């Protein structure tokens, strides 16, 4: 049976993104922290891409021709 899902809005400042970028490139931090930072950066990049598309009311052509 499906359960109710609640959407969350995640807001990150430029300082937060810079910190995640530094962590995601680190060679001295534990691998789990580096991977988590990489995933969060990807999430922010994906969210900003989706917001940009929604704002411009355009969508890429994903048809397989």
Secondary structure, 3 states (H helix, E strand, C coil): CCCCCCCCCCCCCHHHHHHHHHHHCCCCCCHHHHHHHHHHHHHHHHHHHHHHHHHHCCCCCCCCC
